[in-house]
Amino acid sequence: MEHAAIREEGNFMVMKGGKSYTIADIEALPEDQRAELIDGELFMMATPTSTHQEILVHLFFEIEGYIRKNKGECKVYPAPYGVYIKDDDRHFVEPDISVICDKEKIDEKGCHGAPDWVIEIVSPMSGQMDYVRKLALYQTAGVREYWIVDP
């Protein structure tokens, strides 16, 4: 990540350099730093707000409870949870909530392929990312259901 130009894009710091970033760059980050990778661009993520976390926890428990009550087999994962959304090394996201029904996609590192359902909670500055970049990524990757929650 040397010689990277940094620009702000909403709640994200976008790292642009002379090279395209890869999942290896994500995995090399210190444990306390979170980032997403879309088309080789690295987006450093800010700490979520209290409102964001309250919504995330509420939705997680409602969805998890519904699946459990109905004896469903899908798994629900709240952020931070890694999704290697495409079969390449240029895309990695951490949706706020991922619902995955194909257990073959899940291993200890995260989800490999598109989750069945993704929920993103919009923060005051993440609209461009959630409504444009991630919408396009999730559509092309095969996410079946995408919810954007805007407090």
N, C-alpha and C positions, 0 to 999 in steps of 0.2 A: 504494500500500500504506500510505497514511497512516491513522492512527487505528485500527490493527488491534489487536484483542485477541488475545493469544497464550496458548495452552494446550499442555501437553505431552500427547502421545498416543504412549506407547511411545518409540521412537527418533526420533519425528518431532515437530517443533514445528508446531502447527496455527495458521494465521493466519486470524482471523475479523475481518471488518470490517463496515462499513455497506453494503458492496457485495459482489457476487459476483466473485471473481477470474476472470481469463481467461488464455488462452494468451499474450496480450500482456504480462501481468504476469510470466509465466514467462520470456518472451524478454527482458524488461527487467532480469532479475537479473544481477548481476555473474557473470563466467565461472566463478568459484570457488565459487559457490553452486548447489546442486542442489535442485530441488523437484518435487513432483508435484501435480497438480490433479485432484481428484475432486469432481464435482458443485459446482464453483465454490469449493471449500475448498482452500486452499493448504497443502501439507505440506512443510515444509523438511526435507531429508534429512541425517542425520548421516553422518560418514565411516564406511565399513564396517570391520569388524574384520579382523585377519589371517586368522582361521579362515574368515570369510565369503569373503575374496578367494581363499584356497587352494581352497575348494570351487568357486567360480565358474570359476577357471582350469581346474581339472580337468574339470569338466563341459563347458565350452566346447570344450576340445581333443578330448574323447571324441566329442561330437556332431559337431563340424566334421570330424573324421577319418572318422567313419562315413559322413557324407554324401558326402565326397570319394571315399572308397573305393568306394562304391556308385554313383558318378556321378550323385548327386542334384542337383537344381537349387535346392533351398532354401538360403537364406542364414541364417547364425547371427551374431547381434550380442550382445556382452556389454555390460553397463552401463558407462558411461553411454551410452544410446542412446534417443533420443526416440521415443515412440509416441503419435501423435495418434489415440487409440483410437476415438473417436466422431466423427461428422461435425458437430462443434460446437466452440465455443471454451471449454468448461468442463471438458474432460477431457484430461489429458496425463500419461503415466506413463513411468517408466524401469525396466522389468523387469530383473531381474538377467541373464536370458538371453531373447532373443526369436528365434524361428525363423519365418522368413517364406518362404512358397513362391510367393506371387504377386508377381513382380517389379514389377508395375504399382503396388504399394503403396509402393515404396521410392523415395526421392529423397535429395538431399543433407541434408535436414533430419531425416530419419528415416523411420518407417513411418506411413502414413496409412491407418488401419483396423486391424482386429484381426489380430495375428500368429496363425499357425496353432498355435504352441506357445509357452507362456510358462513360465519357471521363476523362482520367487522363493525366495531363501535367507533363512530366518527368522533374524533376529538376536535377541539376548536380549530386546529390547523391542518387536519389530515384529509379534508374533503377531496382535494385534487387526487390524492393517492387512492382513497377508497372508491370514489365515484368514477374515476377515469382509468388510472393505471391498473389497479387490482381488478376492476370489472373486466377490462380487456383480457388480462392474464387468466382470470378464472374462466371466462368464456372459452378461450382457446385451449385451455388445459382440460376442459371437460367437467368442471364442477357443475353438478346438477341443480343445485339451489344456492343462491347467494343472497344473503340479507345484509342490508346496511341499516344499522340502528343509529339514528341521529337524535341525541338527547335534546 
